[in-house]
Amino acid sequence: MSETEIAGRDWVEAASCTWLHEAQLLVSVLGAAGIRAVIPNVHILAVQPLYANLVGGVRVLVPPDDLARAREVLAAANAGQETGDHDDAV
């Protein structure tokens, strides 16, 4: 099985993070948009976060067909964070 083949299916990198919790947040955002995403090496990184550099960073992978939409969703989420556009107004 190749490095980006999970469960017999090819995956591509939609994002890369420094820390596992950042990648888990991105997986959650993508999941809310109906895009399946995985973090390879999640078990290794949960036990030893400093191994991230050894395994190529904390990568968020999506199916190739969803890559363009995943990047749009992540860009929109990031833009909302930078502008302070949140739905938590009182």
C-alpha positions in Angstrom: 0.0 0.0 0.0 1.4 3.4 -1.0 1.9 6.2 1.5 -1.3 8.0 0.3 -3.4 4.9 -0.2 -5.8 4.3 2.7 -8.2 1.4 2.6 -7.4 0.7 -1.0 -8.2 4.2 -2.1 -5.8 7.1 -3.1 -5.9 10.3 -1.1 -4.3 13.7 -1.7 -3.1 16.4 0.7 -5.6 19.2 1.2 -3.6 20.8 4.1 -0.6 20.4 6.3 -0.4 21.5 9.9 2.2 21.7 12.6 0.2 20.2 15.4 -2.3 17.3 15.5 -5.1 19.4 17.1 -5.0 21.8 14.2 -5.4 19.0 11.7 -8.2 17.5 13.7 -10.0 20.9 13.6 -9.6 20.9 9.8 -11.0 17.4 9.5 -14.0 18.5 11.5 -14.6 21.5 9.2 -14.3 19.3 6.1 -16.6 16.7 7.7 -19.2 19.4 8.4 -19.1 20.3 4.7 -19.6 16.6 3.7 -16.0 16.0 2.7 -14.3 12.9 4.1 -10.9 13.6 5.4 -8.2 11.6 7.2 -5.0 12.2 9.1 -2.4 9.5 8.3 -0.1 8.6 11.3 -2.7 10.0 13.7 -1.9 7.3 16.3 1.8 8.0 16.2 1.3 11.7 16.4 -1.2 11.3 19.3 1.5 9.5 21.3 4.5 11.6 20.3 3.5 14.9 18.7 7.2 15.8 18.1 7.4 13.1 15.5 5.4 15.3 13.1 8.6 16.5 11.3 9.7 12.9 10.9 6.5 11.8 9.1 6.2 14.9 6.8 4.1 17.1 9.1 0.5 16.6 10.1 -1.3 16.1 6.8 -5.0 16.2 6.1 -5.9 14.0 3.2 -9.0 13.9 1.1 -10.2 11.9 -1.9 -8.8 13.4 -5.2 -12.3 14.2 -6.4 -12.9 16.4 -3.4 -9.6 18.3 -3.4 -10.8 21.5 -5.0 -13.9 21.8 -2.9 -11.9 20.9 0.3 -9.4 23.7 -0.4 -12.3 26.2 -1.0 -14.0 25.1 2.3 -10.7 25.5 4.2 -10.0 28.9 2.6 -13.5 30.1 3.5 -13.1 28.9 7.1 -9.7 30.6 7.3 -11.1 33.9 5.8 -13.9 33.9 8.4 -11.4 33.4 11.2 -9.2 36.2 10.0 -12.1 38.7 9.6 -13.7 37.7 12.9 -16.8 36.6 11.1 -18.3 34.3 13.6 -21.9 33.1 14.3 -21.5 33.5 18.0 -22.9 37.0 18.3 -24.9 37.6 21.4 
